[in-house]
Amino acid sequence: MHFQWYPGHMTKARRMMQENIKLIDLIIELVDARIPLSSRNPDIDELGKNKARLILLNKADLAEDRRNDEWLEYFREKGYSAVKVNSKKGGGIKSIQSVIQEACREKTERDRKRGILNRPVRAMVVGIPNVGKSTFINALAGKACAKTGNKPGVTKGKQWIRLNKNVELLDTPGILWPKFEDQEVGLKLAFIGSIKDEILQTEELASELVRFLNGSYPGVLEEKYKIGTSEDPYETLGEIAQSRHCLTKGSGYDTEKAAAILLDDFRNGQLGRITLETPEKAQEQKEGKSR
């Protein structure tokens, strides 16, 4: 499966971020806790040089808790502030205001020495499509001030949101990067729904997910769908179709419908807490590429 997706509006969004970065004290980057590395846009490090940085592991309730802690440690060792949150249910949101102030302590101190008092921290909220930026902003602001949706690309333009006298947020559209050097990254982004499903082959994607789950979380599919064990992912999709009564007109099994059910169940946490990548694995892959 080959992934390539960079619509014109993303080029525009990147340019907009570039223009506004000079107004910003802090970049708040949301990543998906299930794929914290693959859901980071490498362009943001380049755009955000010399800015305070805060990484939020969003949807932390969908990932394994011990893995969340490993990733927090990984990012903190690299010099970022890092917090796990669950924007939908409000988990971790109350601590964010104080984390923002802590991340910008040096800037606030510099302002104070120059006689600039009580200037609000201006933070840009960034992240790839469907990572939950708008839901996070609404949870933090305590009201629906940013559009939300479970499809990538809901936020179309920039908007400033004043949280209180201490913090102002700039919301930006989610942007992917022009080319996935590693197709494995594209695959993980497709699993979590950051690439529009319309451009994907659902059965092929679901079969890759089956392959991963059988290797890393054996027994999860058997338990969830009450099916037998099979090493063939397509056979497993057939069994899910049978279990969920997904039938075609000719009384065959509708594996495409079963594939869509499986992907939905994974994305909504119905298969349990699952992490698709770990810091050790990420390090191994990095070292493998540099050899």
C-alpha positions in Angstrom: 0.0 0.0 0.0 1.5 3.3 -1.1 0.6 6.6 0.7 0.8 10.0 -0.9 -1.5 12.7 0.1 -0.8 16.5 0.3 -3.8 18.5 -0.9 -3.3 22.2 -1.9 -4.9 23.5 1.3 -2.1 21.9 3.3 0.5 24.0 1.4 -1.5 27.1 2.3 -1.7 26.0 6.0 2.1 25.5 6.2 2.6 29.0 4.7 0.2 30.4 7.3 2.1 28.7 10.1 5.3 30.1 8.8 3.9 33.7 8.7 2.5 33.5 12.2 5.4 31.8 14.0 7.1 35.1 14.8 4.0 36.1 16.9 4.3 33.0 19.0 6.0 32.2 22.4 5.1 28.6 22.6 4.2 25.7 20.2 1.8 23.2 21.6 2.0 20.1 19.5 -0.6 17.4 19.8 0.4 13.9 18.9 -1.7 10.7 19.0 -0.6 8.6 22.0 -0.9 5.4 19.9 1.8 6.7 17.4 3.6 9.6 19.1 6.5 9.6 16.6 4.6 8.9 13.4 2.0 11.5 14.2 4.6 14.3 14.5 5.1 16.5 11.5 8.9 16.9 11.0 8.2 20.3 9.5 7.2 21.6 12.9 10.6 21.2 14.4 12.0 23.3 11.5 9.3 25.9 11.8 9.5 26.1 15.6 13.2 26.5 16.1 14.0 28.7 19.2 10.4 28.5 20.5 9.3 26.9 23.8 7.8 23.5 23.0 5.0 21.5 24.7 4.1 18.0 23.4 0.7 16.6 24.4 0.1 12.9 24.1 -3.6 13.1 23.2 -6.1 10.2 23.2 -3.9 8.8 26.0 -6.8 6.6 27.1 -6.6 4.7 23.8 -2.9 3.8 24.3 -1.3 1.5 26.9 -0.5 3.5 30.0 3.0 2.2 30.6 3.8 3.1 27.0 2.4 6.6 27.5 4.9 7.0 30.4 7.8 5.7 28.3 6.9 8.3 25.6 6.7 11.1 28.1 10.2 10.2 29.3 11.4 10.0 25.7 10.2 13.5 24.8 11.4 15.1 28.1 14.9 13.7 27.6 14.9 15.5 24.3 14.1 18.8 26.0 10.4 19.1 25.4 7.7 19.7 28.1 5.4 16.7 27.7 2.0 15.8 29.2 -0.6 13.0 28.5 -4.2 14.2 27.9 -7.6 12.9 26.9 -9.2 15.9 25.4 -12.6 14.2 24.8 -13.1 13.3 28.4 -11.1 16.2 29.9 -8.3 14.0 31.3 -5.1 16.0 32.1 -6.7 19.3 30.9 -6.7 21.1 34.2 -2.9 20.9 34.5 -2.2 22.4 31.1 -2.4 26.1 32.2 0.3 25.7 34.7 2.4 23.6 32.2 2.1 26.4 29.7 3.4 28.9 32.2 6.2 26.6 33.2 7.2 26.0 29.6 7.4 29.8 29.0 9.1 30.7 32.4 12.3 31.9 30.7 10.4 34.2 28.3 8.2 35.6 31.1 11.4 36.3 33.1 13.0 38.1 30.2 9.8 40.2 29.7 9.9 41.1 33.4 13.5 42.3 33.3 12.5 44.5 30.3 9.6 45.9 32.3 6.9 44.1 30.3 4.4 42.7 32.8 1.3 40.6 32.4 1.7 40.0 28.7 -0.3 36.8 27.9 1.6 33.8 26.5 0.8 33.4 22.9 0.7 29.7 21.9 0.2 28.1 18.5 -1.6 24.7 18.6 -0.4 22.4 15.9 -0.8 18.8 14.8 -1.6 16.5 12.0 -5.2 16.0 10.8 -7.6 14.2 13.2 -5.2 14.3 16.2 -7.8 16.2 18.3 -6.7 19.8 18.2 -10.1 21.4 18.1 -11.4 19.0 20.8 -8.4 19.9 23.0 -8.9 23.7 22.5 -12.6 23.4 23.4 -11.8 21.4 26.5 -9.2 23.9 27.6 -11.4 26.9 26.9 -14.4 25.2 28.5 -16.6 26.1 25.5 -17.1 25.2 21.9 -14.9 27.8 20.2 -13.2 25.6 17.6 -14.9 23.4 15.1 -14.5 19.7 15.8 -15.1 16.6 13.7 -13.9 13.1 13.4 -12.7 13.6 9.9 -9.3 15.1 9.0 -9.3 18.7 7.8 -12.2 20.3 9.7 -10.2 23.4 10.8 -9.7 25.4 7.6 -8.3 28.8 8.7 -6.5 30.3 11.6 -8.3 31.6 14.7 -7.2 33.3 17.9 -8.8 32.2 21.1 -8.3 34.1 24.4 -8.3 31.5 27.2 -7.8 34.1 30.0 -5.6 37.0 30.7 -2.5 34.8 30.8 -2.9 32.7 27.6 -4.0 33.2 24.0 -4.1 30.3 21.6 -3.8 30.3 17.8 -5.5 27.3 16.2 -4.2 26.1 12.9 -5.4 23.6 10.3 -3.9 20.1 10.6 -1.1 19.5 8.1 0.7 16.4 6.9 4.1 16.7 5.2 4.6 16.5 1.5 6.2 13.0 1.3 6.2 10.0 3.6 9.8 8.8 3.4 8.8 5.7 5.3 5.6 4.0 4.2 5.3 2.4 7.6 4.5 5.9 8.9 1.8 6.3 6.3 0.3 3.0 7.3 0.1 4.0 11.0 -1.4 7.4 10.1 -4.0 5.5 8.1 -4.8 3.2 11.0 -5.7 6.1 13.3 -7.7 7.9 10.6 -5.4 10.8 9.8 -5.5 10.1 6.1 -9.0 10.2 4.5 -10.5 6.8 4.2 -11.8 7.6 0.7 -8.3 7.4 -0.8 -7.5 4.1 0.9 -8.1 0.4 0.2 -10.0 -0.5 3.3 -9.5 -4.3 3.1 -5.8 -4.0 2.5 -5.4 -1.5 5.4 -7.5 -3.7 7.8 -5.5 -6.8 6.8 -2.3 -4.9 7.8 -3.9 -4.0 11.1 -4.8 -7.7 11.7 -1.2 -8.6 11.0 0.1 -6.1 13.5 -2.4 -7.1 16.2 -1.7 -10.8 15.8 2.0 -10.1 16.3 1.8 -7.6 19.1 -1.5 -8.2 20.8 -2.3 -11.9 20.3 -5.8 -12.9 21.3 -7.4 -9.5 21.0 -9.3 -10.2 17.8 -10.3 -13.6 18.9 -11.7 -12.2 22.2 -13.5 -9.3 20.6 -15.1 -11.0 17.7 -15.4 -14.5 19.1 -13.5 -16.0 16.2 -10.8 -18.7 15.7 -7.1 -18.0 15.3 -5.8 -17.6 11.7 -2.4 -16.5 10.4 -4.0 -15.3 7.1 -5.3 -11.7 7.7 -7.9 -12.0 4.9 -9.2 -15.2 6.4 -9.5 -13.3 9.7 -11.5 -10.6 7.9 -13.8 -13.3 6.6 -14.3 -14.6 10.1 -15.1 -11.1 11.4 -17.6 -10.7 8.6 -19.2 -14.0 9.6 -19.2 -13.1 13.3 -20.8 -9.7 12.6 -23.3 -11.0 10.0 -21.8 -8.9 7.1 -23.3 -10.5 4.1 -23.2 -9.7 0.4 -26.3 -10.0 -1.9 -25.2 -13.5 -3.0 -25.0 -14.7 0.7 -21.2 -14.4 0.7 -19.3 -12.6 3.4 -18.7 -8.9 3.0 -15.1 -8.5 4.0 -15.0 -4.8 3.1 -17.7 -4.1 5.6 -15.9 -6.2 8.2 -12.7 -4.3 7.4 -14.5 -1.0 8.1 -15.9 -2.4 11.4 -12.4 -3.5 12.5 -10.9 -0.1 11.7 -13.7 1.7 13.5 -13.4 -0.5 16.5 -9.7 0.1 16.7 -10.0 3.9 16.3 -12.7 4.1 19.0 -10.8 2.0 21.5 -13.2 -1.0 21.3 -10.3 -3.4 21.0 -8.7 -2.2 24.3 -5.7 0.1 24.8 -3.3 -0.4 22.0 0.0 1.4 21.2 1.4 1.0 17.7 4.9 2.1 18.3 7.3 2.2 21.3 10.4 4.4 21.9 12.7 1.4 21.7 11.2 0.3 18.3 11.5 3.9 17.1 15.2 4.0 18.1 15.9 0.7 16.4 14.3 1.9 13.2 16.3 5.1 13.3 19.5 3.2 13.8 18.6 0.8 11.0 18.1 3.7 8.6 21.4 5.4 9.5 23.5 2.3 8.9 
